[in-house]
Structures are given as C-alpha cells and as structure tokens.
Amino acid sequence: MDIKEYFARISYQGSYDKPDLETLTEIFQHHIQAVPFENLSIHCGESIELDLASTYNKIVRKKRGGWCMENNHLLSWALKTLGYNVTLLGSKVYVPEYDAYGDDIDHLLLKVVLHNKSYIVDGGFGMAYQMWQPMELISGKDQPQTPGVFRFLEENGTWYLEKVKRKQCVPNQSVSGSHNVDKEVCRRVYLFTLQPRDIEEFRACNLHLQTAPDSLFVMKSFCSLQTADGVRALVGWKLTEIKYNYKDNMDLVEIRVLADEEMEKTLKEKFNIILDKKFVPINKSRLSLF
C-alpha cells in the first residue's frame, strides 16, 4: 500500500506535507469525485471484505468503488498516513419510509481533529446526501455546501446529521417514479455518538448488509459518483444525474431508464468502472436513495 498510488487513483496532485483543513478538504473532494459509492460486488457474485489490503486492492488497483466501510476505511488509512488524527465512528442511518433510524450501527464515518477542532469526514454515504467538505462538529450551525445546507444537532451525547434540500426540476417526470420532488424540506441522514470504533466492530454489519434478504443493499444495485457540479447515480436500471443549484436555488434532476445492454458502457463512461464478473442489476425495494 502506497500513498502516492492512492493519490494517483484519486487524481490528487496537491501538497500533503502538513495536515491542515485545506489539504484535508482537497483530498476528500478528490476522493468522492473519483471513487464511487457502490454495492456492485453483491450483484456480481463477489463478497465484500473488510481487511484494508483487500479494500486497497479493490479501490486503488482495480479502480472500483465501495460502500461506507470500504471508502471510509481506506480514507482513514490515507489520512493517518499523512499525520491526521482520525477516529472511526459508527452511525445509524435514517430510513424516511419508516420514519426511523436503524436499530443497529450500519454506517462507518470518520472524526478528524485539527488544531483542537473536531470535524466529521464521511466519504461513504453517496447519492445526494454525500457531504462535499469536512463538517465542523458543532451543534445547530448551518454549514452550506454545494449539495445543500448540512447541519448537526446534538442531544444528550447523540449527534444528528440533517440536510436542507433545494427544490428540484425534473423534466422527465414520466420515469421519475418514487423520486422525492418537493416532498421534503429537511431530510434527516443519520445519528451517531463519539464513541471510538474499531473496524472489527463492523464485521457483523458488513456480512449482514450483503447477505440478509431484507437488506437494502441486497434488494437494490447502485453506483453513485459525485461530479464537479452534482452527482450521478445508477440504481437498478435507472440513471439519475443531478446538477446542483443550476438556477434560482433549484437542482436539475435528469432521469433515464437503461436497457441491459447499456449497463456495461454506462458503468465505464459515467463511473469509470469495469467489472470482472457479470453484473445483474436489481431494484426490488421501494426505499428511495434520494
């Protein structure tokens, strides 16, 4: 494992001689615009391993993406290698259709301490709720970013992340399906505590999410990647491309349904992914990823 090989993978050519917020932000943004948030392994007959060497080989050498436990684990290694103070944290993701948070920890994120300030760095949430900058860990403060306004709320030691949504323009309404258009003003994302975690604590979760019949990751295939001005995502056969704040505080949402024969080309051209095994798309769940 080599930090310069990782930098080449995320196309980062900036300086990294001192750990500061500017460098952290640059590396983070390069990561989320180069490494997709995806669960394609599940739908290619591959298992998702949690050991760092396997994750490094998958993301850096095979130019694949991964889910939170892969993306953020690799990112934590890179940041620690550069001298950052990094702690793994666990969270429970909010499921809007159930109006509830998960019962168990199902998401890995990072806390980075810089100059006595704590920041949350999460490069593994994907879709339209992916933060683009490290967020200062402070309660009740709006933190505007390109995807929208994020904020933390703290209550009795539990922290909540939420995002204020913009209005959306969806020209092709006929294929939008269950896409949330103007239904939510503010969306809860997840809750977490500051209890330090070890990657070993995520092994049961990692196995459950890729094998349980009722797991969202089993019922949906997805691949999302942040772009220079928005995000694109392939969920099942549906390709969604969002351009943030394209006019008058409104996001442009373009949706297209792909044919099976378009999948391989789309993954290569839109996400820079070439799979080793045959990919079988699926979308059995009504739960929205947007």
C-alpha positions in Angstrom: 0.0 0.0 0.0 1.4 3.3 -1.1 0.1 6.8 -0.5 1.3 8.0 -3.9 -0.6 5.2 -5.7 -3.7 6.3 -3.8 -3.1 9.9 -4.9 -2.8 8.7 -8.5 -6.1 6.8 -8.1 -8.0 10.0 -6.9 -6.0 12.3 -9.3 -4.6 14.3 -6.4 -1.5 16.3 -7.3 -1.5 18.9 -4.5 0.8 19.2 -1.5 0.4 17.0 1.5 3.4 17.9 3.7 1.3 19.4 6.5 -2.1 18.2 7.9 -4.4 21.2 7.6 -8.1 21.8 6.8 -7.4 23.0 3.3 -5.4 19.9 2.4 -7.9 17.6 4.1 -10.7 19.2 2.1 -8.9 18.9 -1.2 -8.0 15.2 -0.7 -11.6 14.5 0.5 -13.1 16.1 -2.6 -10.8 14.3 -5.0 -11.8 11.0 -3.3 -15.5 11.4 -3.6 -15.2 12.5 -7.3 -13.0 9.6 -8.2 -14.2 6.7 -6.0 -17.9 5.7 -6.5 -20.2 4.7 -3.6 -21.4 1.3 -4.9 -22.5 -2.2 -3.9 -22.0 -3.8 -7.3 -19.9 -6.7 -5.8 -23.1 -8.1 -4.2 -24.7 -8.2 -7.6 -21.7 -9.7 -9.3 -21.3 -12.7 -7.0 -18.4 -11.2 -5.1 -18.0 -10.9 -1.4 -17.1 -7.5 0.3 -14.1 -8.0 2.6 -13.2 -5.5 5.4 -9.5 -6.1 5.6 -7.6 -3.0 4.5 -5.4 -4.8 1.9 -8.5 -6.1 0.1 -10.1 -2.7 0.1 -7.0 -1.0 -1.1 -6.6 -3.6 -4.0 -10.3 -3.2 -5.0 -10.5 0.6 -4.9 -6.9 1.7 -5.8 -5.7 -1.0 -8.1 -8.9 -2.3 -9.7 -10.4 1.2 -9.8 -13.6 0.1 -8.2 -15.7 1.9 -5.6 -17.2 0.6 -2.4 -19.7 1.3 0.4 -19.0 3.2 3.7 -17.0 0.5 5.4 -14.6 0.4 2.4 -14.5 4.0 1.3 -14.0 5.5 4.8 -11.7 2.7 6.0 -9.4 3.5 3.0 -9.7 7.2 3.6 -8.8 6.8 7.3 -5.7 4.9 6.3 -4.7 7.7 3.8 -5.3 10.4 6.4 -3.5 8.6 9.2 -0.6 8.0 6.8 -0.4 11.8 6.3 -0.4 12.5 10.0 -4.1 13.3 10.7 -5.7 12.5 14.0 -8.5 10.1 12.8 -11.1 8.1 14.8 -13.6 5.7 13.4 -17.2 6.3 14.4 -20.4 4.3 13.9 -23.9 5.6 13.0 -27.4 4.5 12.4 -28.9 5.7 9.1 -32.4 7.3 8.9 -34.9 5.5 6.7 -37.6 8.0 5.7 -40.1 5.4 4.6 -40.1 4.0 8.1 -39.6 7.4 9.8 -37.0 5.8 12.0 -33.3 5.2 12.4 -31.8 1.8 12.1 -31.8 -0.4 15.2 -28.1 -1.2 14.9 -25.0 0.6 13.7 -24.9 0.3 9.9 -22.6 3.1 8.8 -19.0 4.0 9.3 -17.8 7.6 9.3 -14.7 9.5 10.5 -13.8 12.1 13.0 -10.7 14.2 12.4 -9.3 16.5 15.0 -7.4 19.5 13.6 -6.0 22.3 15.8 -8.3 21.4 18.7 -11.4 21.4 16.4 -13.3 18.2 15.5 -14.6 17.6 12.0 -16.7 14.8 10.6 -15.4 13.4 7.3 -17.7 10.9 5.5 -16.7 9.8 2.0 -19.0 6.8 2.0 -22.6 7.9 2.0 -23.0 8.7 -1.6 -26.1 9.8 -3.6 -27.4 13.3 -2.9 -26.7 13.2 0.8 -22.9 13.0 0.4 -21.2 15.9 2.1 -18.5 17.6 0.0 -16.5 19.2 2.7 -15.4 18.1 6.2 -18.1 19.4 8.6 -17.1 21.1 11.9 -18.6 19.1 14.8 -20.8 21.9 16.2 -24.5 21.7 17.1 -27.1 23.9 15.4 -24.8 25.6 12.9 -25.9 25.7 9.3 -22.9 24.6 7.1 -23.7 25.4 3.4 -22.1 23.3 0.8 -22.6 22.8 -2.9 -25.1 19.8 -2.4 -27.1 21.9 0.1 -27.1 23.1 3.7 -26.0 20.4 6.2 -26.1 20.8 10.0 -25.5 18.8 13.2 -27.9 18.7 16.2 -26.7 17.3 19.5 -28.9 15.9 22.2 -27.6 14.1 25.3 -24.5 13.0 23.6 -26.2 11.8 20.4 -25.4 13.7 17.2 -27.9 14.0 14.3 -26.9 15.0 10.7 -29.5 16.5 8.5 -29.6 18.2 5.1 -31.9 21.0 3.9 -33.0 20.3 0.3 -33.5 22.6 -2.6 -36.4 22.4 -4.9 -35.9 20.1 -7.9 -36.7 20.5 -11.6 -37.4 17.0 -13.1 -38.0 17.4 -16.8 -38.7 13.7 -17.4 -41.4 13.2 -14.8 -42.7 10.1 -16.6 -39.7 8.0 -15.4 -39.2 9.7 -12.0 -41.3 7.1 -10.2 -40.9 7.4 -6.5 -38.4 10.2 -6.8 -39.0 12.7 -4.0 -39.8 16.0 -5.6 -40.6 18.9 -3.2 -41.9 16.5 -0.6 -39.2 17.2 2.0 -37.6 20.5 3.0 -35.2 18.9 5.5 -34.0 15.3 5.5 -32.5 13.5 8.4 -29.5 11.5 7.4 -28.1 9.6 10.4 -27.4 9.7 14.1 -24.1 8.9 15.8 -22.1 9.1 19.0 -18.5 10.0 19.5 -17.6 6.5 20.9 -14.5 5.4 19.1 -14.9 2.3 17.0 -12.6 -0.4 15.5 -13.1 -1.8 12.1 -13.6 -5.3 13.7 -16.9 -3.9 15.2 -18.3 -3.6 11.7 -17.7 -7.2 10.6 -21.2 -8.4 11.5 -22.8 -5.4 9.9 -20.7 -5.9 6.8 -21.9 -9.5 6.5 -25.5 -8.8 7.3 -25.9 -6.0 4.7 -24.6 -8.1 1.9 -26.5 -11.3 2.7 -29.8 -10.6 4.5 -32.7 -10.9 2.1 -34.3 -7.7 3.5 -31.1 -5.6 3.2 -31.5 -2.6 1.0 -28.1 -3.4 -0.4 -29.3 -6.8 -1.5 -32.6 -5.5 -2.9 -31.0 -2.7 -4.9 -27.9 -2.4 -7.0 -26.5 1.0 -7.1 -23.4 3.1 -8.1 -23.1 6.8 -7.4 -20.3 9.3 -8.0 -20.0 13.0 -7.2 -19.2 15.2 -10.1 -17.8 18.7 -10.5 -21.3 20.3 -10.1 -23.5 17.5 -8.9 -24.0 13.7 -8.6 -24.9 10.8 -10.9 -26.3 7.5 -9.8 -27.3 4.2 -11.3 -29.9 2.5 -9.2 -31.2 -0.7 -10.8 -31.7 0.3 -14.4 -32.4 4.0 -13.6 -29.7 6.5 -14.3 -30.2 9.8 -12.4 -27.9 12.9 -12.9 -28.3 15.9 -10.7 -26.8 19.3 -11.3 -26.8 21.3 -8.1 -28.2 24.8 -7.9 -28.4 25.2 -11.6 -30.8 28.1 -11.3 -32.7 30.0 -8.6 -31.9 27.7 -5.8 -33.1 24.7 -7.7 -31.4 21.4 -8.7 -31.8 19.9 -12.1 -32.7 16.2 -12.0 -32.4 14.2 -15.2 -33.6 10.6 -15.2 -33.2 7.9 -17.8 -34.1 4.1 -17.7 -31.4 2.0 -19.3 -31.6 -1.3 -21.2 -29.5 -4.2 -20.0 -27.1 -3.8 -23.0 -26.3 -0.2 -21.9 -25.1 -1.2 -18.4 -21.5 -2.1 -19.1 -20.9 1.0 -21.3 -22.6 3.3 -18.7 -20.6 2.0 -15.8 -17.4 2.6 -17.8 -18.3 6.0 -19.2 -20.1 7.5 -16.3 -18.3 5.9 -13.3 -15.0 4.6 -14.7 -15.9 1.1 -13.6 -15.0 -2.1 -15.4 -16.3 -5.2 -13.7 -14.6 -8.6 -13.6 -17.8 -10.6 -13.4 -21.3 -10.3 -14.9 -23.4 -7.7 -13.3 -27.1 -8.4 -12.6 -29.0 -5.1 -11.8 -31.8 -5.3 -9.4 -34.3 -2.8 -7.8 -36.8 -4.7 -5.6 -37.2 -2.1 -2.9 -39.4 1.0 -2.8 -37.0 2.7 -0.4 -35.6 5.8 -2.1 -31.9 6.6 -2.2 -32.6 10.2 -2.9 
